[in-house]
């Protein structure tokens, strides 16, 4: 494996998790081992079911409750995120994974579930060959400055504004 880089997929548009999932599938297709760690979200999404079909190469871990944080996080949200970041940090250091995705880690930062310094310690502790991706809205400047690749998804128009709820297989 070549040198690994640090990516951020952020912005207010749809597609951050989807882009990370595409990378996970591409990596698995190349025989690489992937850790997909999802913060804040604990619901059963269609993408989780799909990734489980590749469980020989893609490991999925969720570190959130059944509901997405809407207002203030509760102690349980903070505890889940801290447990998740510790677990991911330990897994990253093993060198077992070629690609590590921290889905919604920027949202966890936004809600102060862990600090950017704690996240950067995990990122910096990865082996040189490990590709690492962080997704979520509101990527802080300190994280953006540390990244090798930053992509911003920008919403131009979304049918949510017309009252279309999230649909199975498309948004959930």
N, C-alpha and C positions, 0 to 999 in steps of 0.2 A: 504494500500500500504506500502511496505517496504521502507527502506532508498533508496534514489535516488543517482545515481553515475554520474560522468562526463566522457563522452567518447570523443575520437578524432579518426576520420577516415581520414588519410592523405596519402601522397605518390604520385608518378607519374603514378601509375597504374589505370586502369579502375575499378570502383566498389565502390567508396566512397559514392556517392549519392545512389547507388543501395542498399548498405548495410543499410544505414539510412532508406530508404524506406521499406526495409524488416522489420526493427525494428518497424516502424510506423504501418505496417500491422499486425504484431504480437501483438502489444499493443492494436490496435483497436479490434482484434479478442478476446482479453481478457477483452474487455469493458473499456479500458483506454482511456482517452481523450488526443489527440495529437495536438500539434501546429507544423506545418512544415513551417518554415520561410526560404525562399530561397533568398540569397543575390546575387548581381551581375547579375543573370539571370532574364530576364523578358519575355523571349519567352514562347510560348505555347508548352510545351513538353508533350509527351504522359503520363508521370508519373503524371503530374498535372491533366490531364483528368481522370486518374484512381483514384487518391486520392479523387477527387470530388464525386465519387460514394459512399464514406464513410463519407460524410459531416456531419453526425450526431455525429461522433467521431473524425474526422480529420479535422482540420482547416488549410487551405493553404493560405499563404501570400507570395507574391513576391515583392522584393525590389530591382528591377533592371530595366534597359531599355530593349528595343527590341533587342539590340545587346550586345554581350559579349565583355568586355573590351579587346582590342588587344594591345594597346599601352599605352598611358597615359589616366588616367580617366579624364573625364570632370566634371565641377561643378555639373551637373545634376546627375552624378554617385555618387559623394560624398554626395549630398543632399539626394538621395534615400536611400543610406546605413545608413546615420545618422538617417533619419526618421524611417527606419526599426529597427535599434538597439534600438531606444527609444521605439518604439511600442512593440517590443519583451520584453524589460525590464519591461514595464508596465504590459504586459500579464503574464509574469513569476511570478511577485509578487502577482497576484490575487489568485494564487493557483488553478486556474481553470483547468490547464493542468497537467497531470501525466507525460507526455513525451514531451520535447521540442527539436526540431531539428533545428539547425542553419546551413542550407546547404550552402556551399561555403563561410562561414565566414572566413576561413583561406585565401581565395583569396581576400576577402575584406581587410583583414589585410595586405596582400602582396602589394596591391595597395594603402595602406594608406587611405582607405575610413573611417576607424575609428581606434582607437588605441587598443593595446592588453589590456591596463589598463581599457578602457571603456568596452571591452568585458568581462573581468574578473569581473567587478562590476556587470554585468548582471548575470553571472554564479553564483557568490557568493550570490546574492540576492534571489536566488530561494529557495522555501521551501525545507526542508530536504527530502521530499518524491518525489521530482521532478527529474526524469531521464533527463539528458541534453546531447545532442550530437552536436558536431561541426565537420563539414566536410571541406575538401578542401586541395589542395596541399599547401606545404610550411608552415606547422604548426610551429609557432615560439617556441623556447625552453621554454620561460616563460609560454606559454600555455600548452605545453607538460608536464612540471614539475607540473602543477596544476591538471592534469587529473588523474582519477582513472584507466582508460583503454585507451590505445593507440594502434591502429592498423594501420600499414603502408601497403598500397597496392603498390606493386612493379611491374613495367612493365618489362616483359621478352621479349614479342613479341606482336605487335599489327598490324593488317591489315591496319591501317591508313598509315603506312609506304609504303604500296603498292598502295596507292592512293584510298583506299576504303572510300567513304564519309560516314558520319553518316547516319544510316538507321532508319526509323520510327519503333518504337517498340523495337529497340535493343539499339541504342545510343541516340535516341531522341524521 
